[in-house]
């Protein structure tokens, strides 16, 4: 079965429905339907492999009992079932609070979900297409995983929903350089669609996971929070696709809603990997949770939280905009705090086009470790490949584009680093003398010589005069031609 063709046909059917307005709604609709099919396939496998397993979804609401039959309910009966029975029941699932209770996962996914489709016949057609995918078939699941990745990528063109997606080359590089191991606690406080989580799972499975026990240990160390409903639902479904049986570690919440001081030592983590929202501002009152760094700018609040959450020796990789590097006021105090509490050892400077079309601002990858103050900061300037002016939707950044930085990195201990046309080192004392302005340009870049300004102005004046003369000449020729 061609999974890609199936998914495309599902999207084509949805476009015919008057209730589904735009990419974000279509993706949301697709995801809760996929979620129910994926968790039902997973349930059926667990019911065979575990004697005491019971599905978190009531029997009459399980996919196999209302959706699997292609001749099943349709039309108004389908809409009534979904809107008046399925959704209210799943939103109201009673949870036990015990570890591994998948009912909480289901309830959180449907908490703010919505059925946008207005045609029960078209909804039946969509359900029948999804029913053809067997998520217990490893090949089909892998193919669908690739397509799901493309669905997440499509969020970049779905209005503001693009903020939830970080280019996978960037997440993969940050994970590769941070090198998480099973047994370490890994936290993403603004996890979006789960890019850092999935990259970390792949990394550990490829390098370290060899037994079911190691896989269990790996999953037990994952923690994440997402504030908004759509990315939370996308993330949970993403976890199921990656074989995670209990993705309840992905909480639907606002990490910043807790006072900074309330995060205790027992909540400290080994690794933070995140791309916190930037350019946005938190709701009134959130800044009171951060009395030392009182601001409503989201990226600043997350940086303060990350510094607190790391264990001694813990490491972090964080995406931040240029404004966080050169900003003053609270940002200066934050950078001073960061450099006193952590070893900010590397900043990778990315070009403006990496996050297009969602954002066209300069971004940076900050790598730091908690416990010792910063002595020196290494900078690496990533450049768009030769022959390409900028990254775009059709020509995005790829992991191999960052291979030169990975080769220069120097392994886990960052040994043997040398300055070159892309890399330079700045001491903490120099940064302090600059007022903690970290927006330090590549000293090896030779500024282009555009010539003497007075000569350039004279050339511009002459060129404008020549254009004006040619325009007058053209007018005269046209007037003469019209007069004949």
NUMARTI-514040 format. One record per residue: x, y, z of N, C-alpha, C in turn. Coordinates in pm, whole numbers, padded with zeros to 5 digits, always signed. Layout:
N
XYZXYZXYZ;...
END
This chain:
484
+00083-00120+00000+00000+00000+00000+00087+00125+00000;+00051+00224-00082+00126+00349-00087+00069+00446+00016;+00139+00458+00129+00089+00541+00238+00082+00687+00197;+00181+00732+00120+00184+00874+00078+00060+00908-00005;+00024+00816-00098-00094+00839-00180-00220+00843-00095;-00227+00754+00005-00342+00749+00094-00359+00881+00170;-00249+00932+00225-00256+01057+00301-00295+01173+00210;-00240+01176+00090-00275+01283-00005-00424+01278-00038;-00479+01157-00058-00621+01145-00090-00707+01190+00027;-00660+01165+00152-00732+01211+00271-00739+01364+00272;-00627+01427+00243-00623+01573+00241-00713+01629+00132;-00718+01562+00017-00805+01606-00093-00952+01597-00054;-00988+01491+00019-01127+01477+00065-01161+01590+00162;-01070+01619+00253-01095+01724+00352-01115+01861+00288;-01046+01884+00178-01059+02014+00111-01200+02036+00057;-01276+01928+00040-01413+01941-00009-01511+01978+00102;-01468+01968+00228-01557+01993+00341-01556+02141+00377;-01676+02199+00385-01686+02344+00409-01643+02382+00551;-01638+02286+00641-01605+02318+00779-01457+02328+00807;-01375+02273+00717-01230+02273+00739-01170+02392+00667;-01121+02489+00743-01074+02615+00685-00924+02630+00704;-00848+02593+00601-00705+02616+00604-00623+02499+00655;-00490+02514+00640-00397+02406+00672-00399+02367+00820;-00403+02466+00909-00395+02436+01052-00513+02351+01096;-00634+02385+01051-00752+02306+01088-00746+02166+01026;-00701+02158+00902-00693+02027+00837-00592+01937+00910;-00480+01993+00949-00378+01915+01021-00432+01871+01158;-00504+01961+01226-00562+01925+01355-00663+01812+01341;-00748+01821+01238-00849+01717+01212-00782+01584+01180;-00681+01590+01095-00607+01468+01059-00547+01403+01183;-00494+01485+01273-00415+01431+01383-00500+01356+01484;-00618+01411+01521-00696+01336+01621-00749+01206+01562;-00776+01206+01431-00818+01081+01367-00703+00980+01363;-00584+01027+01324-00466+00940+01323-00439+00888+01464;-00451+00976+01563-00425+00937+01701-00512+00819+01741;-00642+00826+01711-00734+00718+01751-00700+00587+01681;-00660+00595+01553-00624+00473+01480-00491+00415+01532;-00394+00503+01556-00264+00457+01603-00275+00393+01741;-00347+00458+01833-00355+00404+01969-00437+00276+01971;-00535+00263+01880-00613+00139+01874-00528+00024+01821;-00447+00050+01719-00356-00053+01669-00258-00095+01778;-00207+00005+01852-00113-00025+01960-00183-00103+02072;-00309-00065+02102-00387-00137+02203-00402-00285+02167;-00435-00310+02041-00459-00449+01998-00333-00534+02012;-00218-00472+01987-00092-00545+02004-00064-00570+02152;-00089-00469+02237-00064-00483+02380-00160-00583+02444;-00281-00592+02391-00378-00689+02444-00332-00833+02421;-00253-00852+02315-00199-00985+02285-00075-01014+02369;+00010-00914+02386+00139-00936+02452+00132-00924+02604;+00025-00860+02657+00013-00843+02802-00121-00898+02850;-00116-00987+02946-00238-01051+02995-00334-00953+03060;-00282-00855+03132-00367-00767+03211-00392-00631+03146;-00362-00620+03016-00374-00487+02952-00519-00458+02914;-00561-00332+02940-00692-00285+02896-00676-00150+02828;-00749-00130+02720-00741-00004+02646-00789+00111+02733;-00728+00230+02718-00775+00346+02794-00907+00401+02740;-00948+00356+02622-01068+00407+02557-01183+00308+02578;-01301+00354+02622-01416+00264+02638-01443+00184+02510;-01488+00061+02526-01499-00032+02414-01577+00024+02296;-01693+00084+02322-01778+00132+02212-01715+00248+02135;-01614+00313+02197-01549+00428+02134-01416+00392+02068;-01375+00267+02078-01250+00224+02016-01265+00223+01865;-01159+00263+01797-01161+00274+01651-01220+00150+01586;-01179+00032+01633-01221-00094+01570-01373-00112+01575;-01440-00044+01670-01582-00067+01691-01674+00038+01627;-01618+00148+01576-01704+00246+01509-01649+00293+01375;-01520+00272+01353-01457+00326+01233-01410+00221+01134;-01376+00102+01183-01309+00003+01097-01398-00050+00985;-01528-00061+01006-01619-00115+00905-01645-00008+00799;-01601-00031+00673-01620+00071+00568-01766+00101+00538;-01855+00009+00578-01999+00030+00557-02067+00077+00685;-01989+00123+00781-02044+00164+00910-02116+00296+00904;-02140+00356+01022-02221+00478+01029-02162+00587+00941;-02250+00669+00884-02208+00778+00797-02311+00889+00805;-02294+00993+00728-02390+01102+00725-02410+01168+00861;-02534+01208+00888-02565+01278+01013-02539+01190+01134;-02562+01058+01121-02537+00967+01232-02391+00968+01273;-02302+00977+01174-02159+00985+01202-02126+01115+01276;-02179+01227+01229-02152+01355+01295-02206+01356+01438;-02327+01303+01456-02386+01299+01591-02301+01214+01685;-02252+01101+01634-02169+01014+01718-02041+01085+01759;-01973+01145+01661-01844+01209+01688-01861+01330+01781;-01957+01417+01749-01972+01542+01823-02038+01525+01959;-02137+01433+01967-02219+01424+02088-02182+01307+02179;-02103+01214+02127-02069+01095+02206-01918+01080+02222;-01848+01065+02109-01703+01039+02113-01627+01150+02185;-01643+01274+02139-01565+01384+02197-01598+01408+02344;-01726+01420+02383-01754+01442+02526-01700+01331+02615;-01710+01206+02569-01664+01093+02651-01512+01096+02668;-01438+01124+02560-01292+01124+02569-01240+01246+02646;-01309+01359+02632-01270+01477+02710-01294+01455+02860;-01390+01369+02892-01426+01348+03032-01374+01220+03093;-01277+01156+03031-01221+01032+03086-01168+01055+03228;-01201+00964+03317-01152+00972+03455-01014+00907+03464;-00918+00979+03518-00781+00927+03527-00749+00890+03671;-00658+00796+03686-00623+00746+03820-00507+00822+03881;-00425+00883+03798-00305+00950+03848-00188+00856+03862;-00209+00727+03836-00101+00629+03845-00012+00638+03722;+00114+00602+03739+00209+00601+03627+00162+00501+03523;+00171+00540+03396+00134+00449+03288-00015+00450+03256;-00093+00540+03317-00236+00548+03288-00256+00623+03157;-00284+00546+03050-00296+00607+02918-00425+00687+02901;-00517+00677+02995-00638+00757+02986-00606+00906+02995;-00506+00938+03072-00466+01079+03081-00415+01130+02947;-00342+01046+02874-00292+01084+02742-00409+01115+02649;-00508+01025+02647-00624+01043+02560-00701+01169+02599;-00726+01185+02728-00802+01302+02773-00731+01432+02738;-00599+01437+02760-00524+01560+02731-00526+01593+02582;-00519+01489+02497-00521+01511+02352-00655+01572+02310;-00764+01523+02368-00897+01567+02325-00949+01687+02405;-00872+01730+02502-00918+01838+02590-00965+01960+02512;-00886+02003+02414-00923+02120+02334-00934+02086+02186;-00945+01957+02153-00960+01917+02013-01102+01946+01965;-01119+01947+01833-01248+01985+01776-01268+01914+01643;-01390+01871+01616-01423+01813+01486-01469+01926+01394;-01386+01959+01296-01418+02069+01205-01507+02026+01089;-01513+01898+01058-01584+01853+00939-01736+01862+00958;-01804+01910+00854-01949+01929+00858-02024+01823+00779;-01954+01747+00698-02017+01642+00617-01984+01505+00675;-02088+01434+00719-02068+01300+00772-02023+01202+00664;-02067+01226+00538-02024+01139+00427-01875+01155+00400;-01827+01280+00398-01685+01303+00374-01602+01251+00491;-01653+01267+00613-01582+01214+00730-01570+01062+00721;-01675+00995+00676-01669+00849+00658-01562+00813+00554;-01553+00891+00446-01452+00864+00343-01311+00877+00402;-01290+00982+00484-01159+01002+00547-01127+00885+00640;-01224+00845+00723-01206+00735+00817-01170+00607+00743;-01239+00581+00631-01211+00459+00554-01069+00459+00498;-01020+00576+00460-00882+00584+00408-00781+00556+00521;-00805+00617+00638-00714+00598+00751-00715+00452+00797;-00831+00388+00788-00844+00249+00831-00756+00154+00750;-00715+00199+00631-00631+00112+00546-00487+00103+00595;-00446+00197+00682-00307+00198+00730-00296+00109+00853;-00201+00017+00850-00177-00073+00963-00054-00023+01039;-00076+00039+01153+00035+00097+01228+00114-00007+01308;+00067-00131+01305+00146-00240+01364+00240-00303+01261;+00224-00262+01136+00315-00304+01030+00433-00207+01030;+00551-00257+01062+00667-00170+01081+00697-00087+00957;+00687-00148+00840+00717-00076+00716+00618+00037+00694;+00489+00005+00713+00388+00109+00694+00404+00220+00797;+00438+00184+00921+00456+00285+01025+00574+00376+00992;+00682+00316+00940+00799+00397+00904+00766+00492+00789;+00692+00441+00690+00652+00527+00578+00563+00640+00628;+00469+00605+00715+00381+00708+00767+00459+00808+00852;+00559+00759+00926+00642+00849+01007+00708+00956+00921;+00754+00917+00802+00815+01014+00710+00711+01115+00663;+00589+01066+00637+00483+01156+00590+00439+01248+00703;+00434+01194+00825+00396+01276+00940+00498+01389+00958;+00624+01357+00933+00728+01459+00940+00698+01570+00840;+00652+01533+00721+00617+01633+00620+00494+01713+00663;+00398+01646+00730+00281+01717+00782+00326+01824+00882;+00419+01787+00969+00472+01883+01066+00544+01997+00994;+00617+01962+00890+00686+02064+00811+00587+02159+00746;+00470+02104+00705+00367+02187+00642+00316+02295+00737;+00335+02275+00866+00291+02376+00962+00360+02510+00938;+00477+02506+00876+00550+02630+00851+00472+02724+00761;+00383+02669+00679+00301+02754+00591+00159+02767+00642;+00134+02720+00766-00002+02725+00821-00014+02839+00921;+00015+02962+00876+00002+03078+00963+00096+03071+01081;+00048+03111+01197+00131+03114+01317+00168+02975+01366;+00102+02871+01311+00133+02736+01356+00278+02699+01327;+00344+02774+01236+00483+02745+01203+00577+02757+01321;+00534+02830+01425+00623+02848+01541+00651+02718+01613;+00570+02614+01586+00586+02489+01659+00692+02399+01596;+00745+02436+01482+00831+02345+01408+00972+02401+01397;+01071+02322+01439+01212+02357+01423+01269+02267+01314;+01342+02323+01217+01398+02238+01111+01470+02117+01168;+01441+01999+01115+01495+01875+01173+01646+01868+01167;+01707+01935+01070+01854+01937+01067+01909+02007+01191;+01841+02112+01234+01885+02187+01352+01867+02102+01478;+01748+02039+01493+01727+01955+01613+01823+01838+01615;+01845+01774+01500+01935+01658+01495+02077+01698+01531;+02122+01814+01484+02257+01861+01516+02271+01889+01665;+02172+01956+01724+02178+01988+01867+02179+01862+01951;+02100+01763+01911+02099+01635+01983+02233+01565+01968;+02285+01564+01846+02413+01497+01819+02524+01557+01904;+02529+01689+01916+02635+01755+01993+02615+01740+02144;+02489+01724+02187+02460+01709+02330+02473+01564+02375;+02447+01470+02283+02469+01326+02303+02398+01270+02427;+02263+01271+02430+02192+01212+02545+02209+01060+02552;+02210+01007+02673+02221+00863+02699+02097+00813+02774;+02059+00686+02755+01953+00628+02839+01993+00638+02986;+01896+00674+03070+01925+00692+03212+01940+00838+03250;+01964+00926+03151+01968+01069+03178+01827+01126+03164;+01798+01228+03245+01670+01296+03233+01684+01409+03130;+01593+01408+03033+01596+01505+02923+01464+01580+02922;+01471+01712+02918+01351+01795+02930+01346+01898+02818;+01226+01909+02756+01200+02018+02662+01081+02095+02719;+01103+02215+02772+00995+02289+02839+00898+02357+02744;+00927+02356+02614+00837+02413+02513+00847+02324+02389;+00793+02203+02399+00832+02096+02306+00767+02103+02169;+00667+02189+02148+00606+02197+02016+00556+02061+01970;+00597+02021+01850+00551+01894+01793+00642+01777+01830;+00742+01802+01914+00825+01692+01965+00951+01663+01887;+01000+01760+01813+01119+01737+01731+01242+01696+01809;+01269+01764+01923+01386+01728+02003+01368+01590+02067;+01246+01557+02105+01219+01426+02164+01242+01314+02063;+01187+01330+01943+01202+01223+01842+01347+01209+01798;+01416+01322+01783+01558+01315+01746+01640+01248+01856;+01607+01276+01981+01679+01215+02093+01652+01065+02099;+01526+01025+02076+01492+00882+02074+01571+00811+01965;+01572+00869+01843+01647+00808+01732+01795+00798+01766;+01851+00906+01820+01993+00909+01854+02028+00799+01953;+01950+00786+02058+01980+00685+02161+01954+00544+02111;+01850+00526+02028+01824+00393+01972+01938+00350+01879;+01990+00442+01802+02098+00408+01708+02230+00382+01780;+02256+00456+01890+02387+00448+01953+02393+00362+02080;+02284+00359+02158+02296+00301+02291+02191+00195+02329;+02073+00203+02272+01965+00112+02314+01980-00023+02245;+01999-00127+02325+02016-00263+02270+01916-00363+02329;+01853-00328+02441+01761-00421+02508+01631-00349+02542;+01521-00424+02564+01395-00362+02607+01411-00282+02736;+01495-00330+02826+01517-00258+02953+01581-00122+02929;+01677-00117+02835+01742+00009+02803+01643+00106+02737;+01554+00050+02655+01452+00135+02592+01357+00191+02697;+01321+00108+02794+01234+00152+02903+01300+00262+02983;+01429+00245+03010+01506+00345+03084+01512+00477+03006;+01533+00465+02875+01538+00584+02790+01406+00661+02798;+01293+00590+02780+01164+00656+02781+01131+00716+02916;+01175+00652+03023+01148+00702+03158+01218+00834+03185;+01323+00863+03109+01398+00987+03131+01347+01105+03051;+01245+01085+02967+01195+01192+02881+01087+01273+02953;+01096+01404+02942+00997+01494+03002+00976+01613+02907;+00851+01658+02894+00822+01768+02803+00692+01836+02841;+00681+01962+02803+00558+02039+02825+00530+02120+02699;+00402+02128+02662+00361+02214+02551+00234+02287+02591;+00234+02416+02570+00126+02504+02615+00002+02495+02525;+00022+02484+02395-00090+02495+02300-00141+02358+02257;-00272+02354+02229-00339+02226+02205-00290+02156+02078;-00283+02226+01965-00248+02160+01839-00111+02095+01844;-00005+02168+01882+00126+02102+01887+00132+01992+01991;+00058+02007+02103+00057+01902+02204+00002+01773+02144;-00109+01783+02071-00170+01667+02008-00076+01606+01903;-00012+01692+01826+00084+01644+01726+00201+01572+01792;+00247+01626+01905+00361+01567+01975+00327+01430+02033;+00211+01420+02098+00171+01292+02158+00159+01185+02049;+00096+01221+01937+00083+01127+01825+00220+01089+01771;+00311+01185+01768+00448+01161+01724+00516+01058+01815;+00493+01069+01945+00552+00975+02039+00498+00833+02017;+00365+00821+01994+00307+00690+01966+00369+00629+01840;+00390+00713+01739+00452+00664+01615+00594+00613+01638;+00660+00668+01739+00797+00625+01770+00799+00513+01875;+00685+00447+01892+00680+00329+01976+00673+00356+02124;+00646+00480+02163+00633+00513+02305+00494+00472+02351;+00486+00379+02445+00356+00330+02491+00285+00430+02581;+00361+00503+02662+00300+00596+02757+00358+00736+02737;+00301+00814+02643+00353+00949+02621+00294+01052+02718;+00250+01008+02836+00192+01103+02933+00298+01198+02988;+00426+01170+02960+00531+01263+03003+00523+01393+02923;+00448+01395+02813+00426+01519+02737+00304+01588+02799;+00327+01686+02884+00217+01750+02955+00163+01870+02878;+00031+01888+02884-00035+02003+02822-00046+02111+02928;+00049+02205+02927+00059+02301+03037+00149+02416+02992;+00159+02517+03076+00251+02628+03053+00363+02619+03156;+00483+02586+03111+00597+02569+03202+00625+02695+03283;+00596+02811+03224+00630+02937+03289+00528+02979+03394;+00418+02903+03406+00312+02942+03499+00350+02916+03644;+00459+02842+03666+00506+02814+03802+00612+02916+03844;+00611+02959+03969+00718+03046+04018+00855+02977+04002;+00953+03053+03960+01087+02996+03937+01141+02928+04062;+01115+02987+04176+01170+02934+04300+01106+02801+04341;+00990+02769+04283+00920+02647+04324+00978+02520+04262;+01065+02536+04163+01128+02418+04102+01237+02369+04197;+01213+02252+04258+01305+02200+04358+01419+02119+04300;+01513+02081+04386+01630+02004+04342+01592+01869+04282;+01483+01810+04333+01443+01679+04281+01385+01687+04140;+01363+01809+04090+01312+01828+03955+01421+01868+03856;+01544+01875+03903+01654+01913+03814+01678+01803+03711;+01729+01842+03595+01746+01747+03484+01889+01748+03434;+01924+01641+03362+02059+01630+03305+02075+01711+03177;+01966+01716+03097+01975+01778+02965+01849+01860+02937;+01869+01979+02881+01758+02057+02825+01788+02081+02678;+01695+02042+02594+01703+02069+02451+01573+02140+02413;+01583+02261+02361+01459+02333+02334+01479+02449+02237;+01369+02485+02174+01360+02607+02093+01243+02686+02150;+01266+02765+02256+01154+02835+02319+01096+02939+02224;+00965+02965+02235+00905+03068+02150+00976+03201+02171;+01008+03272+02063+01067+03404+02080+00991+03505+01995;+01000+03629+02038+00923+03733+01972+00786+03750+02033;+00749+03660+02127+00617+03669+02189+00628+03720+02332;+00512+03751+02388+00508+03798+02526+00405+03716+02603;+00440+03685+02728+00352+03605+02812+00236+03691+02866;+00133+03622+02910+00016+03691+02965+00052+03766+03093;-00033+03862+03129-00010+03942+03250+00004+03852+03372;+00098+03884+03456+00116+03812+03582+00225+03707+03579;+00256+03654+03459+00359+03549+03448+00494+03603+03495;+00520+03731+03465+00651+03788+03502+00673+03787+03653;+00564+03784+03730+00577+03782+03876+00635+03650+03928;+00632+03547+03842+00695+03419+03879+00846+03425+03871;+00899+03533+03811+01044+03548+03791+01088+03683+03847;+01083+03700+03978+01108+03833+04037+01245+03890+04007;+01345+03804+03990+01481+03854+03962+01494+03899+03817;+01418+03837+03730+01425+03870+03586+01285+03904+03538;+01232+04015+03587+01092+04049+03563+01074+04100+03420;+01022+04014+03338+00995+04047+03198+00882+03960+03149;+00816+04001+03041+00711+03919+02982+00757+03857+02851;+00885+03879+02816+00937+03822+02691+00967+03673+02712;+00902+03591+02631+00902+03446+02652+01042+03387+02652;+01125+03420+02552+01258+03360+02540+01342+03387+02664;+01332+03509+02719+01410+03544+02839+01367+03460+02959;+01236+03444+02976+01185+03366+03089+01229+03221+03080;+01224+03165+02959+01267+03026+02942+01416+03010+02971;+01498+03106+02931+01641+03095+02958+01667+03095+03109;+01599+03181+03183+01614+03183+03329+01571+03049+03389;+01461+02992+03337+01412+02864+03387+01511+02752+03357;+01566+02751+03237+01660+02644+03196+01782+02643+03288;+01835+02762+03317+01953+02770+03404+01922+02708+03539;+01803+02736+03593+01766+02681+03724+01745+02530+03717;+01687+02480+03608+01647+02340+03600+01764+02243+03582;+01876+02291+03532+01988+02200+03508+02053+02154+03639;+02085+02025+03645+02165+01973+03756+02308+02025+03744;+02385+02022+03851+02529+02048+03836+02588+01948+03736;+02658+01998+03637+02710+01913+03531+02612+01890+03418;+02489+01938+03435+02388+01923+03330+02422+02009+03209;+02371+01970+03094+02405+02042+02971+02279+02080+02895;+02291+02188+02818+02176+02240+02745+02216+02286+02606;+02120+02276+02513+02134+02334+02380+02003+02406+02352;+02012+02537+02326+01892+02621+02317+01902+02710+02193;+01788+02725+02123+01779+02817+02009+01735+02953+02062;+01810+03058+02030+01773+03194+02071+01796+03291+01955;+01715+03397+01947+01730+03495+01839+01846+03590+01866;+01887+03663+01763+01996+03760+01778+01967+03860+01889;+01838+03898+01905+01801+03997+02007+01841+03956+02146;+01842+03826+02173+01884+03779+02306+02033+03798+02327;+02108+03803+02217+02253+03818+02227+02294+03964+02251;+02228+04059+02182+02271+04198+02198+02179+04280+02288;+02065+04224+02330+01970+04299+02411+02027+04348+02543;+01969+04456+02593+02017+04518+02716+01913+04503+02827;+01938+04565+02941+01844+04559+03052+01839+04420+03113;+01716+04363+03117+01697+04228+03173+01784+04127+03099;+01796+04144+02967+01875+04049+02887+02022+04051+02931;+02074+04169+02964+02212+04178+03012+02229+04101+03143;+02134+04120+03236+02141+04049+03363+02132+03898+03343;+02048+03857+03248+02034+03714+03220+02163+03654+03165;+02227+03727+03073+02351+03676+03015+02462+03671+03120;+02466+03770+03207+02564+03767+03316+02537+03647+03407;+02409+03624+03438+02370+03510+03522+02408+03378+03455;+02382+03369+03324+02415+03249+03248+02564+03220+03255;+02645+03323+03233+02789+03303+03228+02850+03279+03366;+02783+03322+03472+02831+03296+03607+02796+03155+03653;+02675+03109+03615+02626+02979+03660+02667+02864+03568;+02695+02896+03443+02718+02791+03342+02840+02824+03257;+02895+02720+03199+03001+02736+03101+02937+02744+02962;+02918+02866+02914+02864+02888+02780+02979+02868+02682;+02996+02743+02639+03119+02710+02565+03109+02732+02414;+02987+02729+02358+02977+02739+02212+02849+02811+02171;+02863+02901+02074+02747+02964+02010+02761+02943+01859;+02663+02875+01801+02660+02855+01655+02565+02959+01597;+02618+03045+01512+02540+03153+01453+02481+03105+01320;+02349+03113+01309+02279+03066+01189+02234+03183+01103;+02227+03165+00972+02179+03273+00885+02029+03296+00900;+01983+03412+00855+01843+03451+00872+01743+03354+00809;+01785+03282+00707+01689+03205+00627+01659+03066+00682;+01725+03024+00791+01708+02887+00841+01563+02857+00877;+01493+02955+00937+01356+02932+00983+01249+02986+00887;+01289+03023+00767+01188+03070+00672+01091+02957+00638;+00964+02990+00606+00907+03125+00596+00850+03175+00728;+00855+03094+00837+00794+03138+00962+00866+03262+01016;+00997+03262+01011+01072+03376+01063+01195+03398+00977;+01230+03524+00959+01349+03558+00880+01442+03644+00964;+01468+03598+01085+01560+03669+01173+01677+03578+01205;+01788+03640+01241+01907+03563+01277+01883+03484+01404;+01925+03358+01405+01910+03273+01523+02044+03212+01560;+02050+03163+01683+02176+03110+01736+02148+02986+01819;+02244+02895+01817+02236+02775+01901+02336+02793+02014;+02284+02801+02137+02369+02819+02254+02387+02684+02323;+02512+02645+02346+02545+02521+02415+02615+02556+02546;+02561+02508+02658+02625+02540+02786+02607+02427+02886;+02693+02430+02990+02694+02328+03096+02688+02397+03231;+02608+02343+03321+02587+02404+03453+02701+02365+03547;+02743+02462+03630+02834+02426+03739+02961+02506+03747;+03015+02548+03634+03139+02627+03635+03117+02751+03550;+03172+02866+03592+03153+02988+03514+03224+02982+03379;+03177+03064+03288+03234+03068+03152+03372+03132+03154;+03467+03069+03087+03602+03126+03069+03618+03181+02928;+03583+03099+02831+03593+03139+02690+03469+03089+02616;+03427+03163+02516+03316+03123+02430+03368+03106+02288;+03342+02990+02233+03374+02966+02093+03252+02998+02007;+03275+03070+01898+03170+03101+01802+03197+03025+01673;+03089+02977+01613+03098+02916+01479+02991+02981+01392;+03033+03032+01277+02939+03096+01184+02901+02997+01075;+02774+02956+01075+02726+02868+00970+02688+02951+00848;+02733+02906+00732+02704+02978+00608+02623+02890+00514;+02537+02955+00438+02457+02885+00337+02552+02822+00236;+02525+02699+00190+02615+02632+00096+02642+02714-00030;+02760+02693-00088+02796+02762-00213+02692+02734-00320;+02662+02836-00397+02565+02820-00506+02422+02841-00462;+02402+02873-00333+02268+02893-00281+02267+03025-00203;+02174+03114-00237+02171+03244-00172+02112+03237-00031;+02014+03149-00013+01946+03139+00116+01877+03004+00125;+01840+02965+00247+01757+02845+00265+01612+02883+00236;+01533+02782+00197+01393+02807+00163+01313+02681+00190;+01181+02686+00166+01096+02569+00183+01140+02455+00091;+01181+02491-00031+01219+02388-00128+01366+02348-00113;+01447+02434-00055+01589+02402-00033+01625+02435+00112;+01575+02351+00207+01597+02380+00349+01736+02338+00395;+01770+02378+00515+01895+02334+00575+01889+02183+00599;+02000+02113+00572+02009+01969+00593+02123+01942+00690;+02118+01825+00754+02217+01793+00856+02359+01795+00800;+02375+01750+00675+02509+01748+00618+02567+01889+00601;+02479+01992+00597+02527+02130+00588+02602+02170+00716;+02576+02098+00825+02640+02129+00953+02756+02034+00985;+02793+01951+00889+02896+01850+00914+03034+01914+00940;+03060+02030+00879+03190+02095+00904+03200+02141+01048;+03090+02189+01104+03090+02229+01245+03106+02107+01335;+03038+01998+01300+03049+01874+01379+03193+01822+01378;+03260+01832+01262+03399+01785+01251+03493+01873+01333;+03462+02003+01338+03546+02098+01414+03521+02087+01564;+03405+02036+01606+03358+02041+01744+03460+01990+01846;+03525+01878+01812+03627+01825+01903+03576+01718+01998;+03467+01652+01961+03415+01542+02043+03351+01590+02171;+03316+01496+02261+03247+01531+02386+03324+01630+02473;+03456+01624+02467+03538+01714+02551+03581+01840+02478;+03537+01852+02350+03564+01971+02268+03714+02001+02262;+03789+01898+02227+03935+01909+02224+03985+01946+02084;+04097+02019+02080+04164+02047+01953+04098+02153+01867;+04013+02233+01925+03948+02338+01846+04050+02445+01804;+04036+02490+01682+04124+02595+01633+04042+02701+01559;+04092+02824+01562+04024+02930+01488+04045+02908+01338;+03941+02942+01262+03951+02939+01116+03856+03043+01061;+03828+03037+00930+03743+03142+00872+03599+03136+00922;+03560+03024+00989+03425+03012+01043+03424+03020+01197;+03538+02999+01261+03541+02983+01407+03632+03087+01472;+03588+03139+01587+03671+03232+01663+03636+03221+01812;+03729+03264+01896+03713+03250+02041+03716+03387+02107;+03629+03405+02206+03621+03531+02280+03623+03499+02429;+03703+03572+02507+03712+03544+02650+03593+03605+02724;+03565+03550+02842+03456+03603+02924+03483+03749+02963;+03611+03782+02984+03646+03919+03019+03612+04015+02906;+03637+03972+02781+03601+04057+02667+03450+04080+02661;+03374+03972+02686+03228+03983+02682+03180+04078+02791;+03239+04065+02909+03202+04153+03020+03231+04298+02986;+03347+04323+02922+03385+04459+02883+03289+04516+02778;+03225+04428+02704+03128+04469+02602+02988+04486+02661;+02975+04479+02793+02843+04489+02855+02759+04366+02831;+02826+04252+02820+02762+04122+02795+02687+04118+02662;+02735+04195+02568+02681+04188+02432+02748+04069+02362;+02671+03966+02332+02724+03844+02269+02708+03845+02117;+02660+03954+02063+02641+03963+01918+02775+04000+01855;+02865+03901+01856+03003+03925+01811+03022+03870+01670;+03055+03958+01580+03068+03920+01438+03198+03845+01414;+03198+03770+01305+03315+03692+01266+03431+03786+01231;+03541+03783+01310+03653+03874+01282+03730+03838+01157;+03706+03716+01106+03781+03672+00987+03711+03711+00858;+03593+03769+00868+03521+03811+00748+03575+03945+00703;+03619+03951+00580+03672+04075+00523+03555+04156+00470;+03542+04278+00523+03434+04364+00477+03454+04400+00330;+03346+04396+00255+03355+04431+00113+03385+04580+00097;+03477+04611+00005+03512+04750-00023+03417+04803-00131;+03322+04887-00087+03225+04941-00181+03270+05073-00243;+03390+05118-00206+03441+05241-00267+03417+05364-00181;+03469+05478-00230+03456+05605-00159+03311+05655-00166;+03250+05691-00051+03110+05733-00050+03081+05852-00142;+03174+05951-00146+03150+06069-00231+03150+06031-00378;+03240+05939-00414+03244+05893-00553+03117+05817-00588;+03072+05735-00495+02950+05657-00517+02829+05748-00534;+02820+05855-00452+02709+05950-00464+02713+06023-00598;+02835+06060-00640+02849+06128-00769+02806+06037-00884;+02847+05909-00876+02807+05812-00979+02655+05795-00982;+02593+05791-00861+02448+05777-00854+02378+05897-00916;+02428+06019-00886+02368+06141-00942+02378+06140-01094;+02495+06101-01147+02514+06096-01293+02421+05993-01357;+02407+05877-01290+02320+05773-01344+02175+05818-01346;+02130+05888-01238+01993+05938-01233+01969+06043-01342;+02071+06127-01364+02058+06230-01468+02047+06165-01606;+02124+06060-01627+02121+05990-01755+01985+05924-01778;+01930+05863-01672+01797+05800-01683+01692+05905-01715;+01700+06023-01648+01603+06131-01673+01612+06180-01817;+01735+06192-01869+01753+06238-02007+01694+06137-02106;+01716+06008-02080+01662+05904-02169+01509+05900-02163;+01453+05926-02042+01308+05929-02028+01248+06046-02108;+01315+06164-02101+01268+06281-02178+01276+06254-02328;+01384+06186-02368+01402+06153-02510+01292+06058-02558;+01257+05960-02472+01153+05864-02506+01017+05933-02517;+00989+06027-02424+00863+06103-02429+00852+06182-02560;+00964+06242-02600+00964+06322-02723+00935+06235-02845;+00995+06117-02849+00974+06025-02962+00828+05980-02967;+00769+05949-02847+00629+05904-02842+00534+06017-02883;+00564+06142-02838+00479+06255-02873+00481+06280-03024;+00601+06268-03083+00614+06288-03228+00537+06181-03305;+00544+06054-03254+00477+05945-03322+00325+05961-03314;+00274+06010-03201+00130+06026-03184+00076+06144-03264;+00162+06242-03290+00119+06361-03363+00101+06334-03512;+00158+06228-03562+00150+06199-03708+00012+06148-03747;
END
